[in-house]
Amino acid sequence: MHEDRSAVELAWLAGLLEGEGSFMPGPPSNPRMPIICLAMNDEDVMARVGRMLGRKVLPVKRRSERWQQSYQLRVQGAKAVSWMTLLRPLMGSRRQAQIDRALACYDPRPVALLNDDTASAALQALQSGDAVKAVAGRFGVSIWCIYDLRLGRTFKHLDRERVAARVAYQPP
């Protein structure tokens, strides 16, 4: 991602973000994912930042025809954390405090909620007659995750013929 960046490019980016950027905790809908946000009118500068950060630059709808066109770029989650960590030493104290607040909220969730062992255990629990809701609660996943497991939409390589035969549909 940013291993090949020169010190000059990183300093340029830090200076730009110091003046024009924001480092924020995630929104209420996803509070554990910090965000770097940059908005400005200079399309060429925004395109350069977009290439550096690996993100698209989006035009912002003008509220008035008299206003200049502005552009926005956002980096969220693990990529934002990586960039914040890299840029923090180059920032002023106010931006460092923003970065610290944003990083404090970071709590990544694992991509796969079940692995082969836990999926097999969940299938065995279903086989023994446990309710879908109870199995979901035991493994910390949604009931839909367990339905998908039971129906073979996930972990297709695991044997579930006996489970499908014995367990009837149970609404949430």
C-alpha positions in Angstrom: 0.0 0.0 0.0 2.4 2.7 1.1 5.7 0.9 1.3 7.0 2.5 -1.9 6.1 6.0 -0.9 9.0 8.5 -0.5 9.5 10.6 2.5 8.7 13.7 0.4 5.3 12.3 -0.8 4.4 11.3 2.8 5.3 14.8 4.1 3.3 16.4 1.3 0.3 14.2 2.1 0.7 15.0 5.9 0.8 18.7 5.2 -2.3 18.5 3.0 -4.2 16.5 5.5 -3.0 18.8 8.3 -4.7 21.7 6.6 -7.6 20.2 4.8 -8.2 16.7 6.1 -10.2 15.2 8.9 -9.5 12.1 11.1 -12.7 10.8 12.7 -14.2 7.9 14.5 -16.7 6.0 12.5 -20.3 7.1 12.0 -23.0 5.8 14.4 -23.9 3.1 11.8 -20.3 1.8 12.0 -18.6 3.3 15.0 -15.6 0.9 15.1 -14.3 2.0 11.7 -12.2 5.2 11.7 -12.3 7.5 8.7 -9.9 9.9 6.9 -11.8 12.4 4.9 -10.5 15.1 2.5 -12.6 17.6 0.6 -11.4 20.5 -1.6 -11.9 22.2 -5.0 -8.6 21.3 -6.6 -9.3 18.3 -8.8 -5.7 17.7 -9.7 -4.6 17.7 -6.1 -7.5 15.4 -5.2 -6.6 13.0 -8.1 -3.0 12.8 -6.7 -4.2 12.0 -3.2 -6.7 9.4 -4.7 -3.8 7.7 -6.4 -1.7 7.7 -3.2 -4.4 6.4 -1.0 -5.9 4.0 -3.6 -9.4 5.6 -3.5 -11.8 7.2 -5.9 -12.3 10.9 -5.8 -16.0 11.8 -6.0 -17.5 15.1 -7.1 -19.7 16.8 -4.4 -23.1 18.1 -5.7 -23.1 21.8 -5.7 -25.7 23.6 -3.6 -25.5 26.6 -5.8 -24.4 27.2 -9.4 -22.2 30.1 -8.2 -20.1 27.7 -6.1 -17.0 26.0 -7.4 -17.1 22.2 -8.0 -15.6 20.4 -5.0 -14.4 16.9 -4.6 -14.3 14.4 -1.7 -12.3 11.3 -0.8 -12.7 8.9 2.1 -10.6 6.1 3.5 -12.2 3.9 6.2 -11.4 0.9 8.3 -8.1 -0.9 8.3 -6.7 1.2 5.5 -7.5 4.4 7.4 -5.8 3.0 10.5 -2.7 2.1 8.6 -2.5 5.6 7.1 -3.2 7.3 10.4 -0.5 5.3 12.1 2.0 6.1 9.4 1.2 9.8 9.2 0.7 10.5 12.9 4.3 11.4 13.7 4.3 14.0 10.9 1.1 15.8 12.2 0.6 18.7 14.6 -0.7 18.1 18.1 -4.3 18.9 17.2 -4.4 16.4 14.4 -2.5 13.8 16.5 -5.3 14.1 19.1 -7.9 13.6 16.3 -6.0 10.5 15.1 -5.7 9.2 18.7 -9.5 9.6 19.1 -10.2 7.9 15.8 -7.8 5.0 16.5 -9.3 4.5 20.0 -12.6 3.5 18.4 -11.1 0.9 16.0 -12.3 -2.6 16.6 -12.0 -4.8 13.6 -14.4 -7.7 13.3 -13.2 -11.0 11.9 -14.2 -11.6 8.3 -15.2 -15.3 8.9 -17.4 -15.7 11.9 -17.1 -19.5 11.8 -14.3 -21.8 10.9 -14.5 -25.5 9.9 -14.4 -26.7 13.6 -17.1 -24.3 14.8 -19.2 -24.9 11.7 -19.0 -28.7 12.3 -19.9 -28.2 16.0 -22.9 -26.0 15.0 -24.1 -28.6 12.5 -23.8 -31.3 15.3 -25.8 -29.1 17.6 -28.5 -28.7 15.0 -28.4 -32.5 14.4 -28.9 -33.1 18.1 -32.1 -31.0 18.0 -31.0 -27.6 19.3 -32.9 -24.6 18.0 -31.3 -22.4 15.4 -31.6 -19.4 17.7 -29.8 -21.3 20.5 -27.0 -22.4 18.2 -26.6 -18.9 16.8 -26.4 -17.5 20.4 -23.8 -20.1 21.4 -21.5 -19.3 18.5 -22.1 -15.6 18.5 -23.5 -15.4 15.0 -26.9 -14.4 13.5 -29.6 -16.9 13.0 -29.2 -16.3 9.2 -25.6 -17.5 9.4 -26.9 -20.8 11.0 -29.6 -21.1 8.4 -27.1 -20.6 5.6 -24.8 -23.2 7.2 -27.7 -25.7 7.6 -28.9 -25.2 4.0 -25.4 -25.6 2.5 -24.9 -22.1 1.3 -21.7 -21.9 3.4 -19.2 -24.5 4.3 -20.3 -26.6 1.4 -17.6 -29.2 2.0 -19.1 -30.2 5.4 -21.6 -33.1 5.6 -25.1 -31.8 6.3 -27.4 -34.4 4.8 -28.4 -35.7 8.1 -28.9 -32.3 9.5 -31.3 -31.2 6.7 -33.3 -34.4 7.1 -33.8 -34.1 10.9 -34.2 -30.3 11.4 -37.3 -28.6 10.1 -37.5 -24.9 9.3 -37.7 -22.7 12.5 -38.7 -19.1 12.0 -36.8 -16.5 13.9 
